[in-house]
Amino acid sequence: MVAVFDWLRNRRAKPPDPLSGAPPRRRLKTFSAASGYVFQYFYEGRRACANGLEYIFSFSADGKSWNHASVILDEGVLPPDLRANQRYAVAKMSLFRAFDEHDGPQAALLEIRPAAADVVAILEELDLADGSGSPPPPVQ
């Protein structure tokens, strides 16, 4: 019988790594989605995952019920010279796009994985298309 308990104890999944990078004080922010809903959200932090980084957000559309959204940025879809604040910007914009694209707050936004094309579009929207953070070259 003891062997069964040892087996079950060893089969438990390893807990995820702790989150880092969140501000010392949680700040409630709002986003008005194209769907007409106004979402409130907190940035909870980030952690390394199997293929890149995972950014965790808590969000609510009614201020009462809260859910967690996980934005996973795979290393394969990010430019290699992207700084930490730029990666966070891509994650946050990916969350906003998910808010815009879902019909309502009941839609499951548990895991958001932007594709390479989405990341490129976000970087262009933020004028970071080359990933360096420097301003785009002047138009001649």
DSSP file with accessible surface (Angstrom, degrees, kcal/mol):
  #  RESIDUE AA STRUCTURE BP1 BP2  ACC     N-H-->O    O-->H-N    N-H-->O    O-->H-N    TCO  KAPPA ALPHA  PHI   PSI    X-CA   Y-CA   Z-CA
    1    1 A M     >        0   0  168      0, 0.0     4,-1.6     0, 0.0     3,-0.3   0.000 360.0 360.0 360.0 -39.2    0.0    0.0    0.0
    2    2 A V  H  >  +     0   0  104      1,-0.2     4,-2.4     2,-0.2     5,-0.2   0.890 360.0  58.1 -61.4 -36.4    2.9    2.4    0.8
    3    3 A A  H  > S+     0   0   73      1,-0.2     4,-2.3     2,-0.2    -1,-0.2   0.873 102.7  53.8 -62.5 -35.4    4.2    1.8   -2.7
    4    4 A V  H  > S+     0   0   77     -3,-0.3     4,-2.6     2,-0.2    -1,-0.2   0.930 109.2  47.5 -65.3 -44.4    1.0    3.0   -4.2
    5    5 A F  H  X S+     0   0  111     -4,-1.6     4,-2.5     1,-0.2    -2,-0.2   0.901 111.5  50.6 -65.2 -40.1    1.1    6.3   -2.2
    6    6 A D  H  X S+     0   0   66     -4,-2.4     4,-2.1     2,-0.2    -1,-0.2   0.917 110.6  50.1 -61.8 -41.0    4.8    6.8   -3.2
    7    7 A W  H  X S+     0   0  145     -4,-2.3     4,-1.2    -5,-0.2    -2,-0.2   0.932 112.3  46.5 -63.8 -45.2    3.8    6.2   -6.9
    8    8 A L  H  X S+     0   0   87     -4,-2.6     4,-0.7     1,-0.2     3,-0.3   0.904 110.8  52.8 -64.2 -40.7    0.9    8.7   -6.6
    9    9 A R  H >< S+     0   0  133     -4,-2.5     3,-0.7     1,-0.2    -1,-0.2   0.902 111.0  46.6 -61.9 -40.8    3.1   11.3   -4.9
   10   10 A N  H 3< S+     0   0  137     -4,-2.1    -1,-0.2     1,-0.2    -2,-0.2   0.709 105.0  61.8 -75.5 -19.4    5.8   11.0   -7.6
   11   11 A R  H 3< S+     0   0  167     -4,-1.2    -1,-0.2    -3,-0.3    -2,-0.2   0.614  76.6 112.4 -83.2 -13.1    3.1   11.3  -10.4
   12   12 A R  S << S-     0   0  182     -4,-0.7     2,-0.1    -3,-0.7    -3,-0.0  -0.339  77.7-106.0 -60.6 142.3    2.0   14.8   -9.4
   13   13 A A        -     0   0   92      1,-0.1    -1,-0.1    -2,-0.0    -2,-0.1  -0.387  35.2-105.2 -69.7 144.3    2.9   17.4  -11.9
   14   14 A K        -     0   0  168      1,-0.1    -1,-0.1    -2,-0.1     3,-0.1  -0.488  42.1-109.8 -66.5 133.1    5.7   19.8  -11.0
   15   15 A P        -     0   0   99      0, 0.0    -1,-0.1     0, 0.0    -3,-0.0  -0.334  40.3 -98.3 -63.6 148.8    4.2   23.1  -10.0
   16   16 A P        -     0   0   91      0, 0.0     3,-0.1     0, 0.0    33,-0.1  -0.249  45.9 -90.3 -65.3 156.9    4.9   25.9  -12.5
   17   17 A D        -     0   0   73     31,-0.3    -3,-0.0     1,-0.1     0, 0.0  -0.296  53.1 -93.9 -60.9 151.5    7.8   28.3  -11.9
   18   18 A P        -     0   0  112      0, 0.0     2,-0.2     0, 0.0    -1,-0.1  -0.295  43.7-104.9 -66.8 154.8    6.9   31.4   -9.9
   19   19 A L        -     0   0   66     28,-0.1     2,-0.3    -3,-0.1    28,-0.2  -0.488  40.1-178.8 -79.0 149.9    5.9   34.6  -11.7
   20   20 A S  B     +A   46   0A  62     26,-2.4    26,-2.9    -2,-0.2    24,-0.0  -0.906  50.3  50.2-138.4 168.5    8.3   37.5  -12.0
   21   21 A G        +     0   0   46     -2,-0.3    24,-0.2     1,-0.3    -1,-0.1   0.432  68.4 133.2  86.2  -1.4    8.3   40.9  -13.6
   22   22 A A        -     0   0   43     22,-0.3    -1,-0.3    24,-0.1    22,-0.1  -0.531  64.7-100.5 -80.1 150.6    5.1   42.2  -12.1
   23   23 A P        -     0   0   44      0, 0.0    -1,-0.1     0, 0.0     4,-0.0  -0.322  32.7-112.2 -64.6 154.4    5.0   45.7  -10.6
   24   24 A P  S    S+     0   0  144      0, 0.0     2,-0.5     0, 0.0    -2,-0.1   0.844 107.6  43.6 -58.5 -32.8    5.2   45.7   -6.8
   25   25 A R  S    S-     0   0  210      2,-0.0     2,-0.2     0, 0.0     0, 0.0  -0.962  92.6-122.4-114.5 129.1    1.6   47.1   -6.7
   26   26 A R        -     0   0  137     -2,-0.5     2,-0.5    -4,-0.1    18,-0.1  -0.459  26.5-154.0 -67.5 135.7   -1.0   45.6   -8.9
   27   27 A R        -     0   0  149     16,-0.2     2,-0.4    -2,-0.2    16,-0.4  -0.967   8.6-136.9-117.8 123.0   -2.6   48.2  -11.1
   28   28 A L        -     0   0   87     -2,-0.5     2,-0.3    14,-0.1    14,-0.2  -0.631  29.7-179.7 -77.2 124.7   -6.1   47.8  -12.4
   29   29 A K  E     -B   41   0A  65     12,-2.5    12,-2.7    -2,-0.4     2,-0.3  -0.850  14.5-141.6-123.1 161.9   -6.3   48.8  -16.1
   30   30 A T  E     -B   40   0A  91     -2,-0.3     2,-0.4    10,-0.2    10,-0.2  -0.899   9.9-169.9-125.0 154.0   -9.2   48.9  -18.5
   31   31 A F  E     -B   39   0A  39      8,-2.5     8,-3.1    -2,-0.3     2,-0.8  -0.967  16.4-144.8-142.9 124.5   -9.5   48.1  -22.2
   32   32 A S  E     -B   38   0A  87     -2,-0.4     6,-0.2     6,-0.2     2,-0.1  -0.813  27.1-150.6 -89.7 110.5  -12.6   48.9  -24.4
   33   33 A A    >   -     0   0    9      4,-2.7     3,-2.0    -2,-0.8    67,-0.1  -0.375  24.2-115.6 -82.3 158.5  -12.8   46.0  -26.8
   34   34 A A  T 3  S+     0   0   85      1,-0.3    66,-0.1     2,-0.1    -1,-0.1   0.746 113.5  69.3 -62.3 -22.3  -14.3   46.2  -30.3
   35   35 A S  T 3  S-     0   0   44     64,-0.3    -1,-0.3     2,-0.1     3,-0.1   0.602 118.7-109.0 -72.2 -11.4  -16.9   43.8  -29.1
   36   36 A G  S <  S+     0   0   65     -3,-2.0     2,-0.2     1,-0.4    -2,-0.1   0.246  81.2 122.6  99.9 -12.4  -18.4   46.6  -26.9
   37   37 A Y        -     0   0   97     62,-0.2    -4,-2.7    -5,-0.0     2,-0.6  -0.576  56.2-140.8 -82.4 148.0  -17.2   45.1  -23.7
   38   38 A V  E     -B   32   0A  74     23,-0.3     2,-0.4    -6,-0.2    -6,-0.2  -0.951  21.2-158.6-108.5 115.7  -15.0   47.0  -21.3
   39   39 A F  E     -B   31   0A   2     -8,-3.1    -8,-2.5    -2,-0.6     2,-0.4  -0.768   7.5-155.4 -96.5 140.1  -12.4   44.6  -19.8
   40   40 A Q  E     +BC  30  60A  57     20,-3.1    20,-2.4    -2,-0.4     2,-0.3  -0.904  25.0 175.3-105.6 142.7  -10.6   45.3  -16.5
   41   41 A Y  E     -BC  29  59A   8    -12,-2.7   -12,-2.5    -2,-0.4     2,-0.4  -0.989  25.6-154.2-150.5 156.7   -7.2   43.5  -16.2
   42   42 A F  E     - C   0  58A  33     16,-2.5    16,-2.2    -2,-0.3     2,-0.6  -0.974  23.5-129.3-122.5 143.5   -4.1   43.1  -14.0
   43   43 A Y  E     - C   0  57A  25    -16,-0.4    14,-0.2    -2,-0.4   -16,-0.2  -0.845  24.9-177.6 -89.8 121.3   -0.7   42.0  -15.2
   44   44 A E  E     -     0   0A  42     12,-2.5   -22,-0.3    -2,-0.6     2,-0.3   0.736  43.7 -95.9 -92.9 -28.5    0.3   39.1  -12.9
   45   45 A G  E     - C   0  56A   0     11,-1.2    11,-3.0   -24,-0.2    -1,-0.3  -0.835  32.5 -91.2 140.3-175.9    3.8   38.4  -14.2
   46   46 A R  E     -AC  20  55A  78    -26,-2.9   -26,-2.4    -2,-0.3     2,-0.3  -0.892  26.9-178.6-134.0 162.6    5.8   36.2  -16.5
   47   47 A R  E     - C   0  54A  46      7,-1.9     7,-3.1    -2,-0.3     2,-0.1  -0.979  35.4 -95.4-156.2 156.8    7.7   32.9  -16.4
   48   48 A A  E     - C   0  53A  60     -2,-0.3   -31,-0.3     5,-0.2     2,-0.2  -0.469  43.0-176.6 -71.6 144.4    9.7   30.8  -18.7
   49   49 A C  E >   - C   0  52A  42      3,-2.4     3,-0.7    -2,-0.1    -1,-0.0  -0.752  45.0 -73.4-131.2-174.7    7.8   27.9  -20.4
   50   50 A A  T 3  S+     0   0  100      1,-0.3    -2,-0.0    -2,-0.2     3,-0.0   0.859 125.8  14.4 -52.9 -45.9    8.8   25.1  -22.7
   51   51 A N  T 3  S-     0   0  106      2,-0.0    24,-3.1    24,-0.0    25,-0.3   0.282 131.6 -40.2-117.4   8.7    9.3   27.1  -25.9
   52   52 A G  E <  S-CD  49  74A   9     -3,-0.7    -3,-2.4    22,-0.3     2,-0.4  -0.821  89.0 -25.0 172.8-128.4    9.5   30.7  -24.7
   53   53 A L  E     -CD  48  73A  33     20,-2.0    20,-2.9    -2,-0.3     2,-0.5  -0.936  38.6-151.7-126.0 145.5    7.8   33.0  -22.2
   54   54 A E  E     -CD  47  72A  36     -7,-3.1    -7,-1.9    -2,-0.4     2,-0.5  -0.968   8.5-162.5-117.5 126.2    4.3   32.9  -20.6
   55   55 A Y  E     -CD  46  71A   2     16,-2.9    16,-3.1    -2,-0.5     2,-0.5  -0.940  10.2-152.2-108.7 129.1    2.7   36.2  -19.6
   56   56 A I  E     +CD  45  70A  15    -11,-3.0   -12,-2.5    -2,-0.5   -11,-1.2  -0.882  15.5 177.4-109.5 131.2   -0.2   35.9  -17.1
   57   57 A F  E     -CD  43  69A   0     12,-2.7    12,-3.2    -2,-0.5     2,-0.4  -0.966  20.1-145.8-127.0 144.2   -3.1   38.4  -16.9
   58   58 A S  E     +CD  42  68A   7    -16,-2.2   -16,-2.5    -2,-0.3     2,-0.3  -0.915  30.0 177.7-102.7 138.7   -6.2   38.4  -14.7
   59   59 A F  E     -CD  41  67A   3      8,-2.7     8,-2.5    -2,-0.4     2,-0.3  -0.970  18.1-176.7-144.3 157.6   -9.3   39.9  -16.4
   60   60 A S  E     -C   40   0A   1    -20,-2.4   -20,-3.1    -2,-0.3     6,-0.1  -0.988  17.6-165.3-149.5 146.6  -13.0   40.6  -15.9
   61   61 A A  S    S+     0   0   29      4,-0.4   -23,-0.3    -2,-0.3     5,-0.1   0.541  98.1  32.6-105.6 -12.8  -15.7   42.1  -18.0
   62   62 A D  S    S-     0   0   87      3,-0.4     4,-0.1   -22,-0.1   -23,-0.1   0.425 101.4-120.1-121.1  -3.6  -18.1   42.6  -15.1
   63   63 A G  S    S+     0   0   34      2,-0.3     3,-0.1   -23,-0.1   -24,-0.0   0.440 100.6  70.0  78.8  -1.8  -15.8   43.4  -12.3
   64   64 A K  S    S+     0   0  180      1,-0.3     2,-0.5     0, 0.0    -1,-0.1   0.781  89.5  49.6-112.1 -50.8  -17.1   40.4  -10.3
   65   65 A S  S    S-     0   0   60      2,-0.0    -3,-0.4     0, 0.0    -4,-0.4  -0.836  70.8-162.7 -99.7 131.0  -15.9   37.3  -12.0
   66   66 A W        -     0   0   94     -2,-0.5     2,-0.3    -6,-0.1    -6,-0.2  -0.878   8.3-176.6-116.3 142.8  -12.2   37.0  -12.8
   67   67 A N  E     -D   59   0A  71     -8,-2.5    -8,-2.7    -2,-0.4     2,-0.4  -0.872  22.9-121.7-128.4 164.5  -10.4   34.7  -15.2
   68   68 A H  E     -D   58   0A 114     -2,-0.3     2,-0.4   -10,-0.2   -10,-0.2  -0.896  19.3-163.4-109.1 137.7   -6.8   34.2  -16.0
   69   69 A A  E     -D   57   0A   0    -12,-3.2   -12,-2.7    -2,-0.4     2,-0.5  -0.973   5.0-155.7-118.1 138.1   -5.4   34.6  -19.5
   70   70 A S  E     -De  56 111A  11     40,-1.7    42,-3.5    -2,-0.4     2,-0.7  -0.960   2.4-163.7-115.8 118.6   -2.0   33.1  -20.5
   71   71 A V  E     -De  55 112A   0    -16,-3.1   -16,-2.9    -2,-0.5     2,-0.6  -0.926  10.2-162.4-102.9 115.9   -0.2   34.7  -23.5
   72   72 A I  E     -D   54   0A   8     40,-2.9     2,-0.8    -2,-0.7   -18,-0.2  -0.895   5.4-164.4-105.4 119.0    2.5   32.4  -24.6
   73   73 A L  E     -D   53   0A   0    -20,-2.9   -20,-2.0    -2,-0.6     2,-0.2  -0.892  13.6-148.9-103.2 104.2    5.2   33.9  -26.8
   74   74 A D  E >   -D   52   0A  35     -2,-0.8     3,-1.7    40,-0.3     4,-0.5  -0.524  16.4-128.7 -71.5 139.8    7.2   31.1  -28.5
   75   75 A E  G >  S+     0   0   89    -24,-3.1     3,-1.0     1,-0.3    -1,-0.1   0.816 105.4  65.5 -57.9 -31.6   10.8   31.9  -29.2
   76   76 A G  G 3  S+     0   0   79    -25,-0.3    -1,-0.3     1,-0.2   -24,-0.1   0.681 102.1  46.7 -67.6 -18.3   10.4   30.9  -32.8
   77   77 A V  G <  S+     0   0   31     -3,-1.7    -1,-0.2    37,-0.1    -2,-0.2   0.483  99.8  80.7-102.7  -2.6    7.9   33.7  -33.6
   78   78 A L  S <  S-     0   0   13     -3,-1.0    38,-0.0    -4,-0.5     9,-0.0  -0.827  84.4-111.8-106.3 141.8    9.9   36.5  -31.9
   79   79 A P    >   -     0   0   32      0, 0.0     3,-1.4     0, 0.0    -2,-0.1  -0.424  30.7-125.0 -61.6 143.1   12.9   38.5  -33.4
   80   80 A P  T 3  S+     0   0  122      0, 0.0    51,-0.1     0, 0.0    -2,-0.0   0.773 105.0  55.6 -66.9 -23.8   16.0   37.5  -31.4
   81   81 A D  T 3  S+     0   0   85     49,-0.2     2,-0.3     2,-0.0    49,-0.0   0.252  74.9 129.3 -96.1  17.5   16.9   41.1  -30.5
   82   82 A L    <   -     0   0    9     -3,-1.4    50,-0.1     1,-0.1     2,-0.1  -0.532  53.6-134.5 -74.6 129.1   13.6   42.0  -28.9
   83   83 A R     >  -     0   0  129     48,-0.4     4,-2.2    -2,-0.3     3,-0.2  -0.321  24.2-103.0 -79.3 167.6   14.0   43.5  -25.4
   84   84 A A  H  > S+     0   0   61      1,-0.2     4,-2.2     2,-0.2     5,-0.2   0.894 121.2  49.9 -60.1 -42.7   12.0   42.5  -22.4
   85   85 A N  H  > S+     0   0   99      1,-0.2     4,-1.9     2,-0.2    -1,-0.2   0.846 110.5  51.1 -67.9 -30.0    9.7   45.5  -22.5
   86   86 A Q  H  > S+     0   0    6     -3,-0.2     4,-2.1     2,-0.2    -2,-0.2   0.878 108.0  51.7 -74.0 -35.7    9.0   44.9  -26.2
   87   87 A R  H  X S+     0   0   31     -4,-2.2     4,-2.3     2,-0.2    -2,-0.2   0.909 109.2  50.8 -64.1 -41.8    8.1   41.3  -25.5
   88   88 A Y  H  X S+     0   0   56     -4,-2.2     4,-2.9     2,-0.2    -2,-0.2   0.917 108.0  53.1 -61.2 -41.6    5.7   42.5  -22.8
   89   89 A A  H  X S+     0   0   27     -4,-1.9     4,-2.7     1,-0.2     5,-0.2   0.904 108.5  49.5 -61.2 -40.7    4.2   44.9  -25.3
   90   90 A V  H  X S+     0   0    0     -4,-2.1     4,-2.1     2,-0.2    -1,-0.2   0.927 112.2  48.5 -63.9 -41.9    3.7   42.1  -27.8
   91   91 A A  H  X S+     0   0    0     -4,-2.3     4,-2.0     2,-0.2    -2,-0.2   0.933 113.0  47.0 -64.1 -44.6    2.0   40.0  -25.1
   92   92 A K  H  X S+     0   0   43     -4,-2.9     4,-2.4     1,-0.2    -2,-0.2   0.918 112.5  48.6 -65.9 -42.8   -0.3   42.8  -24.0
   93   93 A M  H  X S+     0   0   34     -4,-2.7     4,-2.4     1,-0.2    -1,-0.2   0.857 108.8  54.7 -66.0 -33.0   -1.3   43.7  -27.6
   94   94 A S  H  X S+     0   0    5     -4,-2.1     4,-2.0    -5,-0.2    -1,-0.2   0.899 107.7  49.9 -65.0 -39.2   -2.0   40.0  -28.2
   95   95 A L  H  X S+     0   0    0     -4,-2.0     4,-2.4     2,-0.2    -2,-0.2   0.938 110.1  50.2 -62.9 -45.5   -4.3   40.0  -25.2
   96   96 A F  H  X S+     0   0   28     -4,-2.4     4,-2.4     1,-0.2    -2,-0.2   0.904 109.1  51.7 -60.5 -41.9   -6.1   43.1  -26.5
   97   97 A R  H  X S+     0   0   63     -4,-2.4     4,-2.2     1,-0.2    -1,-0.2   0.897 108.7  51.1 -62.4 -38.6   -6.5   41.4  -29.9
   98   98 A A  H  X S+     0   0    7     -4,-2.0     4,-1.6     2,-0.2    -2,-0.2   0.912 109.2  50.8 -65.1 -40.9   -8.1   38.4  -28.2
   99   99 A F  H  < S+     0   0    0     -4,-2.4   -64,-0.3     1,-0.2    -2,-0.2   0.915 112.8  47.1 -59.7 -43.2  -10.5   40.7  -26.3
  100  100 A D  H  < S+     0   0   61     -4,-2.4    -2,-0.2     1,-0.2    -1,-0.2   0.866 113.3  47.5 -65.8 -37.8  -11.4   42.4  -29.7
  101  101 A E  H  < S+     0   0  139     -4,-2.2     2,-0.3    -5,-0.2    -1,-0.2   0.711  94.7  83.6 -83.3 -20.9  -11.9   39.1  -31.5
  102  102 A H  S  < S-     0   0   62     -4,-1.6   -67,-0.1    -5,-0.2     7,-0.0  -0.630  75.8-133.1 -88.8 146.6  -14.1   37.2  -29.0
  103  103 A D  S    S-     0   0  151     -2,-0.3    -1,-0.1     1,-0.1    -4,-0.0   0.701  76.0 -16.5 -70.5 -24.4  -17.8   37.8  -28.9
  104  104 A G  S >  S-     0   0   11      1,-0.0     3,-1.4   -68,-0.0    -1,-0.1  -0.987  74.3 -82.9-168.2 178.1  -18.1   38.2  -25.2
  105  105 A P  T 3  S+     0   0   24      0, 0.0     4,-0.2     0, 0.0   -43,-0.1   0.706 116.4  65.7 -69.3 -18.6  -16.6   37.8  -21.8
  106  106 A Q  T 3  S+     0   0  163      2,-0.1     2,-0.1   -45,-0.0     3,-0.0   0.663  75.9 107.8 -77.8 -15.1  -17.7   34.2  -21.5
  107  107 A A  S <  S-     0   0   30     -3,-1.4     2,-0.5     1,-0.1    -5,-0.1  -0.410  83.0-108.8 -63.7 137.7  -15.4   33.2  -24.4
  108  108 A A        +     0   0   77      1,-0.1     3,-0.2    -2,-0.1    -1,-0.1  -0.559  42.2 169.5 -74.5 117.2  -12.5   31.2  -23.1
  109  109 A L        +     0   0    5     -2,-0.5   -39,-0.4    -4,-0.2     3,-0.2  -0.293  32.4 128.9-115.2  42.8   -9.3   33.2  -23.3
  110  110 A L  S    S+     0   0  113      1,-0.2   -40,-1.7   -41,-0.2     2,-0.4   0.890  74.0  21.0 -71.6 -38.5   -7.3   30.8  -21.3
  111  111 A E  E     -e   70   0A 114    -42,-0.2     2,-0.5    -3,-0.2    -1,-0.2  -0.973  63.4-174.0-138.2 123.1   -4.3   30.5  -23.7
  112  112 A I  E     +e   71   0A  24    -42,-3.5   -40,-2.9    -2,-0.4   -17,-0.1  -0.969   3.0 179.7-117.6 123.1   -3.3   32.9  -26.4
  113  113 A R        -     0   0  117     -2,-0.5   -40,-0.1   -42,-0.2     2,-0.1  -0.865  17.6-150.1-124.6  95.7   -0.5   32.0  -28.8
  114  114 A P        -     0   0    9      0, 0.0   -40,-0.3     0, 0.0     2,-0.1  -0.407  15.6-130.9 -67.0 139.3    0.2   34.7  -31.3
  115  115 A A     >  -     0   0   50     -2,-0.1     4,-2.3     1,-0.1     3,-0.2  -0.344  29.4 -98.2 -80.0 169.6    1.5   33.4  -34.6
  116  116 A A  H  > S+     0   0   49      1,-0.2     4,-2.5     2,-0.2     5,-0.2   0.896 125.4  53.1 -57.7 -40.7    4.5   34.8  -36.3
  117  117 A A  H  > S+     0   0   72      1,-0.2     4,-2.3     2,-0.2    -1,-0.2   0.883 108.0  51.1 -64.2 -37.1    2.3   37.0  -38.6
  118  118 A D  H  > S+     0   0   65     -3,-0.2     4,-2.4     2,-0.2    -1,-0.2   0.912 109.8  49.6 -64.7 -42.7    0.5   38.4  -35.6
  119  119 A V  H  X S+     0   0    0     -4,-2.3     4,-2.8     2,-0.2     5,-0.2   0.927 110.6  49.9 -63.4 -43.4    3.8   39.3  -33.9
  120  120 A V  H  X S+     0   0   76     -4,-2.5     4,-2.4     1,-0.2    -2,-0.2   0.934 111.3  49.3 -60.9 -44.3    5.0   41.0  -37.1
  121  121 A A  H  X S+     0   0   34     -4,-2.3     4,-2.4     1,-0.2    -1,-0.2   0.909 112.0  48.3 -63.0 -40.7    1.8   43.0  -37.3
  122  122 A I  H  X S+     0   0    0     -4,-2.4     4,-2.0     2,-0.2    -2,-0.2   0.931 111.1  49.8 -65.4 -44.5    2.0   44.0  -33.7
  123  123 A L  H  <>S+     0   0    4     -4,-2.8     5,-3.9     1,-0.2     6,-0.5   0.892 112.1  48.4 -63.0 -38.0    5.6   45.1  -34.0
  124  124 A E  H ><5S+     0   0  115     -4,-2.4     3,-1.4     4,-0.2    -1,-0.2   0.914 109.3  52.8 -66.5 -41.2    4.7   47.2  -37.1
  125  125 A E  H 3<5S+     0   0  112     -4,-2.4    -2,-0.2     1,-0.3    -1,-0.2   0.864 113.3  44.0 -61.4 -34.3    1.8   48.7  -35.3
  126  126 A L  T 3<5S-     0   0   60     -4,-2.0    -1,-0.3    -5,-0.1    -2,-0.2   0.322 115.7-115.2 -92.2   7.3    4.2   49.7  -32.5
  127  127 A D  T < 5S+     0   0  105     -3,-1.4    -3,-0.2    -5,-0.1    -2,-0.1   0.865  88.7 112.4  58.3  38.7    6.8   50.9  -34.9
  128  128 A L    > < +     0   0   25     -5,-3.9     3,-2.3    -6,-0.2    -4,-0.2  -0.036  26.0 134.9-123.0  29.4    9.2   48.2  -33.7
  129  129 A A  T 3  S+     0   0   61     -6,-0.5    -5,-0.2     1,-0.3    -6,-0.1   0.798  74.1  47.9 -57.7 -30.1    9.2   46.2  -36.9
  130  130 A D  T 3  S-     0   0   88      4,-0.2    -1,-0.3    -7,-0.2   -49,-0.2   0.601 106.1-129.3 -87.5  -6.0   13.0   45.7  -36.9
  131  131 A G  S <  S+     0   0    0     -3,-2.3   -48,-0.4     3,-0.1    -2,-0.1   0.350  83.1 102.9  82.2  -8.3   12.8   44.6  -33.2
  132  132 A S  S    S-     0   0   39      2,-0.1    -1,-0.1   -50,-0.1    -4,-0.1   0.719  83.1-128.9 -83.9 -19.6   15.6   47.1  -32.1
  133  133 A G        +     0   0   26      1,-0.3    -1,-0.1    -5,-0.1    -4,-0.1   0.375  67.2 127.2  87.0  -7.9   13.3   49.7  -30.6
  134  134 A S  S    S-     0   0   54      1,-0.1    -1,-0.3    -6,-0.1    -4,-0.2  -0.512  71.9 -91.3 -80.8 154.4   15.0   52.4  -32.6
  135  135 A P        -     0   0  110      0, 0.0    -1,-0.1     0, 0.0    -7,-0.1  -0.251  49.8 -95.1 -63.1 152.9   12.7   54.7  -34.6
  136  136 A P        -     0   0   75      0, 0.0     3,-0.1     0, 0.0    -8,-0.0  -0.278  50.9 -89.9 -64.4 155.1   12.0   53.6  -38.2
  137  137 A P        -     0   0  106      0, 0.0     2,-0.0     0, 0.0     0, 0.0  -0.306  52.0 -94.0 -65.1 150.9   14.2   55.2  -40.9
  138  138 A P        -     0   0  110      0, 0.0     2,-0.4     0, 0.0     0, 0.0  -0.331  38.3-112.7 -66.3 147.4   13.0   58.4  -42.3
  139  139 A V              0   0  148     -3,-0.1     0, 0.0     1,-0.0     0, 0.0  -0.651 360.0 360.0 -79.9 133.1   11.0   58.3  -45.5
  140  140 A Q              0   0  226     -2,-0.4    -1,-0.0     0, 0.0     0, 0.0  -0.732 360.0 360.0-105.5 360.0   12.8   59.8  -48.5
